[in-house]
């Protein structure tokens, strides 16, 4: 992470909360509530301070009940057909039943990684907002 | 066809006669299996009352809300912790928290400016910290030690050494947090905020601290 990032403390806190949720779930898979609480606070902090969450983080948190989606523990992951020769990954939250769907498209590039999402003028390039540091034990959704 | 018939009425009488004749013959040719009267009836000038069609109140589609309402959350008991929690399970959480605090304060050292650390700790997260109640209006709380599991607006939920979940109100008590020999007092009465809101709030420096 760059040294002069605005809201560094908040980013650290988000990182810590996300890791804490993973830590709690890893040590005791029954304790879904606590992990959910951590994710809820994380979501609220990022909402209040208007901090963008990395997609890899966002995809592992249920949109409805804020629980951490760990495949096999709090979520089921299935491959489904959607069109000819197209498959999608369906992640279902086990506590509320909300599903997330991701098309299996290997050539898909996230908006943040695309060249046109970066500001064009050279002066502002030094002020690029760094995305959240991906936590150590993060699991990408795809 | 009726339209054409109506339109012809507006022209001069001779023209209209010709047109009428033409239309009559045309109608006879094309609708030869119908009687003349019937044709007349079909092509008569009819006043059509255009009504405003009103079929009841249109039900507006309710926006499908993605989240849950507060009531639903309460009913689902999303954040209710079970009373039996083991302390040993949360020791890794405590380790993680210590790392986080060290990271936040760039390595705690006795020379570092205490005010800066205090201001950072104010906005830090306390989940996973080992906390002791040092002062309280209620004497039975004094001396309880444990790892904070949950921090809500008015309450800390901690796990004590005897594997019990204890609920300690923030109000009227002073907590002590120790990190690497650095002891911080947390005045609970000033801390009565949701833990997520604390990071956005500005704290006032002055103010009477009262138990």
Interface residues (C-beta under 8 A of the other chain):
Chain A: X9 X10 X12 X13 X15 X16 X17 X19 X20 X23 X24 X27 X28 X30 X31 X33 X34 X36 X37 X38 X40 X41 X44 X45 X48 X49 X63 X64 X65 X66 X67 X95 X96
Chain B: X66 X67 X68 X76 X77 X78 X79 X80 X81 X82 X85 X86 X89 X90 X92 X93 X96 X97 X100 X103 X104 X120 X123 X124 X125 X127 X128 X149 X150 X194 X195 X196 X197 X199 X200
